[in-house]
Structures are given as C-alpha cells and as structure tokens.
Amino acid sequence: MLNKKNIRLGIAPIGWTNDDMPELGAENSFQQCLSETALAGFKGTELGGKYPTKINELRRYLRVRKLTVANAWFSAYTLSQPFNDIDIEFRKKCKLLKAVGAKCIGVSEQTFSIQGSNVPVFGEKYSMNDQEWALLCKSLNWLGEIAQEFGLALVYHHHMGTVVQTEEEIDRLMLNTDPNSVSLLFDTGHLAYCGIDPMIILNKYISRIKHIHLKDIRPQIIEKVKEDNLSFLQGVKLGTFTVPGDGAIDFVPIFQVLADNEYIGWLLVEAEQDPSIANPFEMALIARKYIKENGKI
C-alpha cells in the first residue's frame, strides 16, 4: 500500500523515558532505547531528553545502530517571551537537528499550556484572542523561515491542552500561516483524544503535512479522564495512549490516503505510556507488526 521509497519508519523515545515525567522510565537508558528501536525494525528516532547533546557523540550512537533522527520537539513561547530569546534557542535546536540528518523540527506553542499542569485537560484549556492569534501566526512564519536556513521544515504540533488543539484552532493556524514556512505535524492520537476524526484533518491538509505521529488511544481511559476531571499527565499514566494495533484507531484508511497522495516523509510511532506497565520493546514490536501488515511496509 505505502511506497517504501517515500516512507521512513521511526519510533519516539517517549515510550522508554518520559521527559515530562522523569519517573516514568527512569531506569531505562538512551542506549537501551536506541538499541531496541533498531532491533524492532525501525530506522529512526526523535530526540529525547536523555540523548547526548554533543553532536559527534550522538552521531556515534546513531551510526552503529543505523538510525537517523527524524525530528525534535521545540517548546515555543511566542506569546510570552521576547522573540530574540526564542530565536537563539530555536537556532541551537535547528543546528543540532541538521547535524544529525533531520528534515523537520516540531514546534508547539506552550504559553498557556496545561499539558504539564495538574488541572483537568478537558474544560480548562486556554483560548487565544485575535491579537494572540496574529502574534502566534506571525512568529511561526518567522521561525519557519529560520528553519529553512538549516534545511528544515517547521511542522506545527497540535497537542492536547495547548492553544492549538481543536479542529477550529488547527484550521485557523493553517489559514493564517504561510504554507511555504509552516507545515503540519499530523498526530492521530491527539486528534482522536479531543474527539476529532483524524481523517478529516488528514484529507483537509495532506498537502501541508510533512511529519506524522502514529499514536493510538484507549477510549475507556479517555472517558475516565473526562469523568474524573483528570489532567493530561494523569491520563498518560493510566494509559490514554498506546501504539498502533493496540488501541481503537483504524489506521488502514490513513495509510490509504497517504499512499494515494504519495506522502513523502516519516511515520513516527509515538505513544507515551508507563514503561513499567507497557514494556516499550514489546510495544515497538506490536507497532512494527501492525504497520507491516496494514501499511505493507
């Protein structure tokens, strides 16, 4: 179904160690993460908090496992910090990504975010006013131009608990940013979490999607999060997310749209869970098997 020449498969380190909750996977080293990533049949990873920050050291660990870095998360605070400060940190991350062969950088606006706070993820989310929207979109266009200086595409990561979560917010972001500077990171799990059919966003923005997170959900856990007014991180610990093939999302139609539109880029499995409950290597094997059987790659 999917064209092997166009697609590269990776898996994120967040299944082994969680940067937002260091207690999850504290016992797992980055070497274990990289080795099991390769052993499970994946060709790439995203940067994690435990990874070496020295370029030559990181390259060495990647090279012996024949792995590539696909992407990295960048927390932007364009609504609350001077742009010059953001510029400095953004260029540092872009420099590192370019050095290890990445083609994109995933940006998420974190001003007003509740994803790391101990507040209910449903019902407490901040909504931007018109002035904030204008500033965010203008800033993203600037960052996108900077990313291009390093040969990278800026892919915006919509995310639960942030200012860009809903379909309407994604639409507004896409409408008011330059397609030449800002692309979309399509995350199946975050869409399904807040009740959006991932197919709607995929079909609407396939031409601007340059990076994909394959993340599955457990609806019964999401219902508990809603009923008990739990935070995003509490939901993660309970098992809100899982890998493709272990949850409720049917990825076959998604794979078909990607094939029909000749998507070129990474499919990156990302499913933050408690590794003491969901063994990350076993989860990686489940995901790889599912993608092979249903995506034919």
N, C-alpha and C positions, 0 to 999 in steps of 0.2 A: 504493500500500500504506500508507505512513505518511501521517498527516494533516498537511498543510503548515501548518495553523493552529496545531497543537500543537508542532511541531518547529522548532528553530533549529539551523543547522549552523555549526560553527566548527572551527578547527584550531589546535593549540598551537604556540607559537614554538619549542619544543624541537627541531623539525626543522631550524630555521635556526641557532640557537645553543643550546648545552647548558650550563645553569647549573652542573651538577655537574662538567663537564669543559670549562672555558672555551676550551681549544684547539680544540674542535670547533665550527666556525662563527665563530671569532674574527674572520674577515674580513667577516661579514655584520652589517649594521646593523639596528636595530629598525625603521627606516623601510622598509628592503627587505622585512623580514618582514611588516609590516603591509600594504604595497602589494601584495605577491604573494598574501597571504591574500585580499584583496579581489578581485584580478584573477582568482584561481582560482575565485571564485564563493562564497566563504564569508562569513558575516555576523558572525562573532565570533572572539575570541581569548581566551587566558588570559594572565595577567600573566607577563612574563618578566623576567629579571634586567637586561636592557638597557633595559627600558621606563622612561620618565620616572616619577619618584615624586611630582612635583608634580602635583596634580590637574588644574589648568587646562591645563597643558602636555600631559598625557596625553590629556585630552579633545579638545584641538585636533587632535592627530594622528589620533585615532579618528574624529572628526566628518567630516573631509574625505574619509575613505575609507568612511564609512557603516558603521563597525564598532562592535561592543559588546564589552565584557569579560564573559565568561561565568563565570569562576571564577579562583581563585588557590590555589596550594599553600601550606599553612601547616605548618611543622615543629613538632610539639608534643613536649615533653619532660616529660610529666606524671609520669613515673616517676623523674625525676632532678632536676627543678627546682622551686623554690617556686611554688605556683600563682599567687601575686600577680605574679611576674615574667612568667609566661605570659599572664596576664590583660592586662597592659599592652600587650604586643606583639600579642596577638590583637585587641584593640580597635583598634589602629592599622591593622591589615590590613583589618578589617571596615569601618572608616571610609572607607578608600580604595576598597574594592570597592563600597560603597553609592554613593559619589560618581560612579562610572563605570558605574552601572547593572547591576551583577552581582546575581544572586539567590542565590548559594551560595558557600561557602568550603570548600575541600577540605583536610581535616585528616589528617595521618599521624603516628602516634607514632614518633619517631625514637630514643628511648632504646634502646640495644642494637642499633640497625640496622646491618647490614653492607652495605647497598646501595652505600655510597660507600667501602667498605674494600677493601683488596687481599687478600681471603680468598675461598675458594670459596663461591659463592652457594648451592650445594647442599651440605647437610650441616653447615653452620656456623651456622645460624640459631638465635637465642635463643628459648626457650620460657618464657613467663611462669608464675610460681606463682600460687596463688589470691589472695594478698594483692595482688600486682601487677595481676592482672585486676580486682579490686574497685576499686583506685585508678584505673586507666585508665577504666573504665566510669563511675565517679562523676565524674571530671574531664571526660569528654566530655559528660555530661549538663549540667554547669555551662557549658561552652563553648557548647553548643548553645543554651542559654538566652540567653547573651550575644549570640550571632549573631542571634537573633530580635529583639533590641533594635534591630538595624540593618536589619531586614527581610531577613535572610539565612537560608538553611538550612545547617546543618553537614552536610556529606556526607563520610563517612569513606572514605579512600582506602586500601584493601588494596593491599599492594605487596610484590614480591619482596624478600627479605632483611630484612623487618621483623617485628615481633612479631605482626602480623595479616596472614598470607599464605595459610594453608591454609583449606580448606572448614570444618574444625572450628573454627578461630580466628574466621572470619567468623561462623559460627553462634553462637559464644559471645558475640561482641561484640553481635550483633543481639539475642540473648536477654536480655542484661543491661544494655542501654541503653534509654532512654525513646524510643519511636517518635516522640513529639512533639518531641524535642530532637535526636535523632541519626538521620540518614538515611545511605544508602549511595551511594558513588560506584562504579558498576559499570564495571570496567576489563577488557575482553575479553582483552587481551594478557597481563596479569599472571596472570589465571586460567589461561589456556592454558599459560603458561610453566611453572607448577608442576604441570601435569597435571590441572587441574580443567576439566571441560566447562562453558563459560560458561553454557550453557542451564540447568544445574542451579541456579546462583546466581540467574540471571535469573528463572526460574519461582518460585523459593522466596521471593524478596524484591522482586518487582516493585512491590509497594505502598510500599516504602520507598526505592526508587531514585529519586533526584532529579537525578542528573547522570551522564552516560555518556561514557567514553573508548573510542572505536573504535580499537583497536590490533591489528595483525596480527602474526603470528610466522613465523619460518623454522625449522621443526623440526630441520633438519640442523645449524643453528648451535647450537640448544639442546643437541643431543646432544654437540656438540664441547665446549660449556661443561661438561657433566657429565663427559665422558671425561677432559678435561684439567684438571679442578678449577679452572676459571676464575672470576673474580669477576663480579659483575653488570655493572660498567662495562666490563670486558674484552669481555663478551658484546655489549654495546651497540656497541662499536667494530667488532666482527666482523659485526654486522648481525642480532642476535637479533630486533629488531623491524622492522616495516615498516608501510605504510599498508594499509587495506582494499583488496582487489583485487590485492595483490602478495604475499600470503602464503598460509597454509594454512587460515585460519578461514573457514567459510561463514557469512556474516552474514545471509543471507536468513531463516533461522528466527528469528534475533534480531529482525530488523525486524518479522517477523510477530507475535511476542509483544508487542512494543511497540505495534504497531497494534491488536491485539486488546484490549489493556489501556488504550488511549488515553493512552499516556505523553505527558506534557507537560514539555518542557524541552529542554536542549541535547544534541545529538550532537556530540561534540568529537573530531575526529581527533587522535590523539597517537601519534607514532612517532619516538622518539629514534634518530637514525642519524648517521653521519658525513656531513655535507653535502657534503664533497668527493667522496664516492662516490655518495651518493644525493641528487641535486640536489633541494632542498626544494620548489622551484616545480613541477618535474616530478612529484614525489611528491604534491603537493597536487592537481594535475590528475588524476592516476590515482585518488586517493581520491574526488574530487568526481564523476568519471565513474562510478565503481563505485556510489556511493550513489544517484546519479540513476537508473542502470539497474536497480538491485536494490531500492532503497527507494522509488523512484518520487517522489522529491522533489528 
